[in-house]
Amino acid sequence: MKFIFRTVLVLPTDRAALAGCILAGVLAVLNQVAMGQIVPKPPSSGLINPRAVVYSPATEKVYAVDTSHGAVTIYDDAHGTRHAVKVGAEPISVAVNASNGMAYVANGGDGTVSVLDGASDAVVATVEVGSHPYSIAVNAKTGKVYVTHTFGNELSILNGVNNRASHLKTGSHDLIAIDDKTDTIYLLGYESGTVSVVDGEQQTVRLKQAGNHAWGLALDEQTGTLYAARIEARQVAVLGADSSSARYLPSGPIPCALTMNARADVLYVANYGGNSVSAVNLRDGHAIATVSVGERPKAIAFDARRNLVYVANTQGDSVTAIDARTNTVIATLPAGKNPYALAVVPGSSRLYVANEWDEQGSTVVDLSGIRVNRQ
């Protein structure tokens, strides 16, 4: 089951746990519309995705979906440019090939993937993949592109050389994480209670138990350990590369997004229901801090160069910056209407945000005023 509702949670959720949140969100939106504070946008699928905005290390560009206008906004800070490129209907997520700079856009409204040249930004191919593509990811070593489908039971696989699509029956899944080194694809489905592990070469599928109602993924690329937030249980499932079942870490209420500070072995968990972030020591599994942030945090990202954690507060229209050394809030900045996804450009003074109610679909947050005390 998946709740699809704009501006409220837009995550798969348990009705008993979140009925109050949904009702409050509906009333707030109706009030804002009645008062003329929100200008309705063209209709869209209502779905959002944590990969709605991404950074390409190959081209140093940022890609953000503009779902309502059937476009992707491309930010090129090196040349000081920003422009929109038309793609398919209702683009929902983006993936980039970190090796060659190609970008891929999943278009939820017409069942296609748009392929963009990283240098020219031109759409060089439009590939039919089937109904309601949702999440998309690339293995930079093999060049293969993987696409999940909302309410579907197949994984679409694009050959990065000729852009031909094939399909693999894997069951219904939402989110994707890829371990490039081992050519392993991890697929998370909210309802199933399992993570499907796909061997990229052999295209075989095996299952790992994670627990029901899991949403939000993080992969430790050094160890191959996968982390999945369980929103109903106030837990994060930990799946080792060689284990078939999970152990669990503590979190706050309704954990929905994860990021890692691999150097410090700390996992950061955005707790949508607690307006907080949990910092968990991965060496001993204990929570070391709970940091209060803005209203309804839905996305979280770590900047390793600045040693900062950024949190998108979707109902607070803001981003909170946390000093990862002290686990304290050092800034809260405006981030457009209903921020729900983040892209970090390492060491940059600009943070890129995907928004639900912003006319352009994305916002750039100026981080230059943030000062971190390292004494």
C-alpha positions in Angstrom: 0.0 0.0 0.0 1.2 3.5 -0.8 -0.4 6.8 0.2 0.0 9.3 -2.6 -0.7 12.8 -1.3 0.9 16.0 -2.2 2.3 18.4 0.5 1.6 16.0 3.4 4.0 13.1 3.7 4.1 11.5 0.2 5.7 8.4 1.7 4.2 5.0 2.0 2.7 5.1 5.5 0.7 3.2 8.0 -2.8 4.7 8.3 -3.0 4.3 12.1 0.3 5.9 12.7 -0.2 8.9 10.4 -3.9 9.6 10.0 -3.6 12.6 12.2 -0.7 14.0 10.2 -2.5 13.5 7.0 -5.7 15.2 8.2 -3.8 18.1 9.6 -1.9 18.5 6.3 -5.2 18.4 4.3 -6.7 21.2 6.4 -3.6 23.3 6.2 -3.5 23.1 2.4 -7.2 23.8 2.1 -6.8 26.9 4.3 -3.8 28.1 2.3 -5.7 27.7 -1.0 -8.7 29.5 0.4 -6.6 32.4 1.6 -4.9 32.7 -1.8 -1.5 31.8 -0.4 -1.0 28.9 -2.9 -1.4 29.1 -6.6 -2.5 25.6 -7.9 0.0 24.1 -10.4 -0.8 21.8 -13.3 -1.9 18.3 -12.2 0.8 15.8 -11.6 1.1 12.2 -10.3 1.3 13.3 -6.7 4.4 11.1 -6.1 7.8 12.4 -5.0 11.1 10.7 -4.9 14.3 11.3 -2.8 16.3 11.3 -6.1 14.4 14.3 -7.4 17.6 16.4 -7.3 21.1 14.9 -7.8 24.7 16.1 -8.3 27.0 14.7 -11.1 30.6 14.5 -10.1 31.5 13.9 -13.7 30.1 17.1 -15.0 29.8 19.1 -11.8 26.2 19.8 -12.7 23.0 19.5 -10.6 19.8 18.1 -12.1 16.4 18.8 -10.5 13.1 17.5 -11.8 10.4 20.0 -12.6 7.5 17.6 -12.5 4.6 20.0 -13.3 6.4 21.3 -16.4 7.8 18.1 -17.8 11.3 19.3 -17.5 14.6 19.0 -15.7 16.4 22.1 -14.4 20.2 21.9 -14.9 22.4 24.0 -12.7 26.0 24.5 -14.0 27.8 26.6 -11.3 31.1 26.4 -13.1 29.7 28.4 -16.0 27.1 30.3 -13.9 24.1 28.9 -15.9 20.8 27.4 -15.2 18.3 26.2 -17.8 15.4 23.8 -18.3 15.4 20.9 -20.6 12.1 19.3 -21.7 11.9 15.6 -21.0 8.9 13.3 -20.7 5.7 13.7 -18.7 5.9 14.2 -15.0 9.6 13.5 -14.4 10.0 12.1 -10.9 13.7 11.1 -10.3 17.1 11.4 -11.8 20.3 9.3 -11.9 23.8 10.2 -13.2 26.6 8.1 -14.4 29.6 9.2 -12.4 32.0 8.0 -15.0 30.8 9.5 -18.3 28.4 12.2 -17.1 25.2 10.8 -18.8 22.0 11.6 -17.0 18.8 9.6 -16.9 15.3 10.9 -16.0 12.4 8.6 -15.0 9.2 10.1 -16.4 6.4 8.8 -14.2 3.6 10.2 -16.4 4.4 8.5 -19.7 6.5 5.4 -18.8 9.7 6.5 -20.3 13.3 7.4 -19.4 14.9 10.4 -21.0 18.7 10.1 -21.6 20.7 13.4 -21.5 24.2 14.0 -22.8 26.3 15.3 -19.9 28.2 17.7 -22.0 25.5 19.2 -24.2 22.5 18.6 -22.0 20.6 17.4 -25.0 18.1 14.6 -24.8 19.7 11.9 -27.0 17.2 9.1 -26.4 13.8 8.5 -25.0 13.3 4.9 -23.9 10.0 3.2 -23.1 10.3 1.2 -19.9 6.7 0.5 -18.9 4.0 2.1 -16.7 4.9 4.4 -13.8 8.7 4.4 -13.5 9.6 5.6 -10.0 13.2 5.3 -8.8 16.3 5.2 -11.1 19.9 4.4 -10.5 23.1 3.8 -12.5 26.0 1.4 -12.0 28.9 3.6 -13.2 31.2 0.6 -13.8 28.8 -1.5 -16.0 26.8 1.5 -17.4 23.5 -0.3 -16.7 20.6 1.8 -15.5 17.9 0.3 -13.2 14.3 1.5 -12.8 11.6 0.5 -10.4 7.9 0.9 -11.1 5.1 2.1 -8.8 2.7 -0.8 -8.3 4.7 -2.9 -10.7 6.5 -6.2 -10.2 9.5 -5.8 -12.6 12.8 -4.0 -12.6 13.6 -2.3 -15.9 17.3 -2.5 -17.0 18.7 -0.1 -19.6 21.9 -1.0 -21.5 23.9 2.2 -21.2 25.6 1.7 -24.6 22.5 1.2 -26.9 19.7 2.4 -24.4 17.8 -0.8 -25.0 15.5 -1.9 -22.1 15.0 -5.4 -20.7 13.0 -6.4 -17.6 13.5 -8.7 -14.7 10.7 -9.9 -12.4 11.7 -8.9 -8.9 8.4 -8.2 -7.2 7.1 -4.7 -6.2 9.8 -2.2 -5.1 10.3 1.5 -4.6 13.9 2.5 -3.8 17.2 1.4 -5.2 20.8 1.3 -3.9 23.7 0.0 -6.0 27.1 -1.3 -4.9 29.2 -0.6 -8.0 32.2 -2.6 -6.8 30.2 -5.9 -6.4 27.6 -5.2 -9.1 24.9 -5.7 -6.6 21.5 -3.9 -6.8 19.4 -3.5 -3.6 15.6 -3.0 -4.0 13.4 -1.9 -1.1 9.7 -2.4 -1.1 7.6 -0.8 1.7 5.1 -3.5 2.2 7.1 -6.6 1.6 9.4 -6.6 4.7 12.3 -7.8 2.5 15.1 -6.3 0.5 15.6 -8.0 -2.9 19.3 -8.4 -3.7 20.0 -8.6 -7.5 23.2 -9.9 -8.9 23.9 -7.5 -11.8 25.8 -10.0 -13.9 23.7 -13.1 -13.4 20.4 -11.3 -12.9 19.5 -13.6 -10.0 17.4 -12.4 -7.0 17.7 -13.3 -3.4 15.9 -11.9 -0.4 17.0 -10.4 2.9 14.6 -9.8 5.7 14.4 -6.1 6.8 11.0 -5.8 8.5 7.7 -4.3 7.3 7.2 -0.6 6.5 10.7 0.3 5.5 11.4 3.5 3.7 14.8 5.3 3.2 18.0 3.7 2.2 21.7 4.3 2.8 24.6 2.1 1.6 28.0 2.0 3.2 30.2 1.6 0.0 33.2 0.5 2.0 31.6 -2.4 3.8 28.6 -3.1 1.6 26.3 -2.7 4.6 22.8 -1.5 3.8 20.6 0.6 6.2 16.8 0.9 5.8 14.5 3.0 8.0 11.4 1.3 9.4 8.9 4.1 9.9 6.4 2.2 12.0 8.9 0.6 14.4 11.2 3.5 15.2 14.1 1.4 14.0 16.8 1.3 11.3 17.4 -2.2 9.8 21.1 -3.1 9.3 21.8 -5.7 6.6 25.4 -6.8 6.3 26.8 -7.9 2.9 26.9 -11.5 4.0 23.9 -11.7 6.3 20.4 -12.8 5.4 18.6 -11.2 8.3 18.8 -7.8 9.9 19.8 -6.3 13.2 18.3 -3.0 14.3 19.4 0.4 15.5 17.3 2.9 17.4 15.7 6.0 15.9 13.0 8.5 16.6 9.3 8.4 15.5 8.7 7.8 11.8 12.3 7.6 10.5 12.1 8.3 6.8 15.6 9.3 5.5 19.2 8.3 6.2 22.7 9.6 5.5 26.1 8.5 6.6 29.3 10.1 7.9 31.5 7.2 6.9 34.7 8.7 8.4 33.2 8.9 11.9 31.0 5.8 11.6 27.8 7.8 12.4 24.4 7.3 10.8 22.0 10.2 10.7 18.3 9.5 10.7 15.6 12.1 9.9 12.6 11.4 12.1 9.5 12.8 10.4 7.3 12.2 13.3 9.7 13.6 15.9 10.9 16.8 14.2 14.4 15.6 15.0 17.5 13.8 13.7 19.0 10.8 15.5 22.8 10.4 15.4 23.7 6.7 15.8 27.2 5.4 16.5 27.7 2.5 14.1 30.5 1.0 16.1 28.3 0.1 19.1 24.8 0.8 17.8 23.9 3.4 20.4 22.3 6.7 19.7 24.7 9.5 20.6 22.5 12.5 20.0 18.9 13.6 19.2 18.9 17.0 17.5 15.7 19.0 17.2 15.2 20.4 13.7 12.3 22.0 11.8 8.8 20.7 11.1 8.5 17.3 9.4 12.0 16.5 8.2 11.8 14.4 5.1 15.3 14.5 3.6 18.8 14.5 4.9 22.3 14.7 3.4 25.9 14.9 4.6 28.7 17.2 3.2 31.9 15.4 4.0 34.1 18.4 3.1 32.3 20.8 5.4 31.4 18.1 8.0 27.8 19.4 8.0 24.5 17.5 7.9 21.6 19.2 6.1 17.9 18.4 6.8 14.9 19.4 4.7 12.0 20.4 6.9 9.1 19.8 4.5 6.4 21.6 6.5 8.8 24.2 7.8 9.9 25.4 4.4 13.5 25.3 5.6 16.8 23.5 5.8 18.6 22.9 9.0 22.4 22.7 9.1 23.9 20.5 11.8 27.6 20.6 12.8 28.6 16.9 12.6 31.4 17.4 15.1 29.2 18.6 17.9 25.8 17.5 16.7 24.3 20.9 17.2 22.2 23.1 14.9 24.2 26.0 13.5 21.7 27.5 11.0 18.2 27.2 9.8 17.7 28.7 6.3 14.6 29.2 4.0 14.4 26.5 1.3 11.3 27.2 -0.7 7.9 25.5 -0.4 7.8 22.0 1.0 11.4 20.9 0.5 11.6 17.1 0.1 15.0 16.2 -1.5 18.6 17.5 -1.3 21.7 17.4 -3.4 25.1 18.4 -1.9 27.9 19.7 -4.0 30.9 18.7 -1.8 32.5 21.8 -0.2 30.2 24.2 -2.1 28.4 27.2 -0.6 25.2 26.2 -2.4 22.7 23.5 -1.5 20.2 22.3 -4.0 16.6 21.5 -2.9 13.6 19.9 -4.6 10.3 21.5 -3.7 6.7 20.5 -4.2 5.1 23.9 -4.3 7.8 26.1 -5.8 7.0 27.2 -9.3 10.4 26.0 -10.6 10.3 22.8 -8.7 13.7 23.5 -7.0 15.5 26.1 -4.9 19.2 26.9 -4.3 20.1 27.6 -0.7 23.0 30.0 0.0 25.3 28.4 2.6 28.0 31.1 2.5 26.8 32.6 5.8 27.4 29.4 7.8 30.4 29.6 10.0 31.6 26.5 11.8 33.7 26.8 14.9 36.5 24.2 14.7 38.3 25.2 18.0 
